[in-house]
Amino acid sequence: MQTQSAITSYSGRASTLESHQNVIERAILAMHQNIDQSFSLEGMAKSAMCSPFHFNRVFRQRLGLTPSHFLSALRLQAAKRLLLTTSLSVIDVCFEAGYNSLGSFTTRFTQLVGIPPHRLRKLGSSFKDMEQLLEKIPANSQPVTKPSVIGNVTADHDFQGPIFVGLFREPIPQSAPVSCSVMHGCGHFRLPAAPDGAYFVFAAGQPWSDPVLSILLSDNILRGTSGPVPVLVRQGAPPRQVEITLRRQHLTDPPILMAMPLLIGAQKG
């Protein structure tokens, strides 16, 4: 039987978690609505109605990255959308996404998306449907003899489509994965050997029926991770085993920056 103090303590924790969630969601909504505006930590904290110190600590504890890192990801995601859905020049996209230097924008975009802005636009117009895209990115047919990570991907509802699984150094899918695999549906995966280190395992799935543009923009995409704690990979050690369940994106999920299918395709091509 729970004591009154235990019940009060649980209620307090639940109330605190809800308060933290509200703080984060208010800030992220403000970021979405003012993506091209300059945001300081103080400004973001003000939009969340709390002190800068409290805001930064709560945001990082809950999401695993700083508010400025999250905002940068949103801006690059906005740039991806403009590049793939408009005829704006790269420099206009740069300014629309909140950057004031074309050089820094291009460098940051290339680093985190995986390919330069003009290359994304060119490759984005090269494929008419998902099947054609995956012809360039065949599912792994050769057995991985020394995998670094093995596991299973499932979905919280019936899902049919390609699934991309990769090892990343940060809790956000950006830059090229250290190791990756492509699956044509849920099931078992084996990631090729990776250097010793601590990684986050990320999976993204897109329904077969969706246009290629959807997967490039993360629209309607399902996502899942191995959890907030990184997976340690060591040479000579047995592969780490993880279980990943795909789910729909939440407001507090950072955008999927990496142009995963096109980057893998470009590397294979």
Secondary structure, DSSP 8 states (H G I E B T S, - for coil): ---HHHHHHHHHHHHHHHHHHHHHHHHHHHHHHTTTS---HHHHHHHTTS-HHHHHHHHHHHHSS-HHHHHHHHHHHHHHHHHHH----HHHHHHHTT-S-HHHHHHHHHHHHSS-HHHHHHHHTS-SSHHHHHHHS----S--SS-SEEEEEEESS---S-EEEEEESSSS--S--SEEEEESSSEEEEE----SEEEEEEEEE--TTS-HHHHHHTTT-EEEES-SS-EEE-TTS--EEEEEEEEE--TTS----S-HHHHHHHHH-
